[in-house]
Amino acid sequence: MRGRDDRLVKVAPVQERYGPFRAFLAQESDEEALFEKLRRSETTGRPLGDEDWIEKLEKATGRQLKPQKRGPKKQTGKDN
């Protein structure tokens, strides 16, 4: 990417999500770990980004996007 739109790419959404893509790729020194994060994000359908960005998405969409604790949920109410 050259940092500007062309016929195939709109740059703004990528830069909004990741910032400069070159810096995003440089964050992870272990290439295999980076690709594992990308694969895991694709598999789970969860967004890949920093915590602040995911929190903004949660507020904008009204959906919970961060992983939650696994297992049965704690029961609340008088029937416990």
C-alpha positions in Angstrom: 0.0 0.0 0.0 1.3 3.4 -0.9 -0.9 5.2 1.6 -3.5 6.4 -0.9 -6.7 5.0 -2.5 -6.6 3.3 -5.8 -9.2 1.4 -7.9 -9.0 -1.6 -5.6 -8.2 -0.3 -2.1 -9.7 2.3 0.2 -6.9 3.2 2.6 -8.9 5.0 5.3 -10.7 1.9 6.8 -7.3 0.0 7.1 -5.5 3.0 8.6 -8.4 3.6 11.0 -8.3 0.1 12.2 -4.5 -0.6 12.3 -2.8 2.8 11.9 0.1 2.6 9.5 0.0 -1.0 8.3 3.8 -1.3 8.2 3.9 -0.4 11.9 1.2 -2.9 12.6 3.2 -5.7 11.0 6.4 -4.5 12.8 4.7 -4.8 16.2 5.2 -8.6 16.3 8.8 -9.7 16.0 7.8 -13.3 15.6 6.2 -13.7 12.2 4.5 -17.0 13.1 2.9 -15.4 16.2 1.6 -12.6 14.0 0.0 -14.9 11.5 -1.4 -17.0 14.3 -3.2 -13.9 15.7 -4.5 -13.2 12.2 -5.7 -16.8 11.8 -7.3 -16.8 15.2 -9.2 -13.6 14.5 -10.5 -15.0 11.2 -11.6 -18.3 12.9 -13.4 -16.7 15.8 -14.8 -13.8 13.9 -13.5 -11.4 16.6 -11.9 -8.2 15.5 -8.1 -8.0 15.7 -6.9 -4.7 17.2 -5.8 -3.0 20.4 -8.1 -2.9 23.4 -9.0 0.8 22.9 -10.1 0.2 19.3 -12.2 -2.9 20.3 -13.8 -0.9 23.1 -14.8 1.8 20.5 -16.3 -0.9 18.3 -18.2 -2.3 21.2 -19.7 1.1 22.0 -20.5 1.9 18.3 -22.1 -1.5 17.7 -23.7 -2.2 21.1 -22.2 -5.7 21.0 -19.7 -7.4 23.2 -16.6 -8.2 21.1 -13.9 -9.1 23.7 -13.7 -12.7 24.7 -15.6 -13.6 27.9 -14.9 -16.2 30.5 -15.5 -19.7 29.4 -17.8 -22.2 31.1 -21.2 -22.0 32.6 -22.4 -18.5 33.6 -23.1 -17.8 37.2 -26.8 -17.9 38.1 -28.3 -14.7 39.6 -31.7 -14.3 41.3 -33.6 -15.9 44.1 -33.5 -19.5 42.8 -29.8 -20.0 43.7 
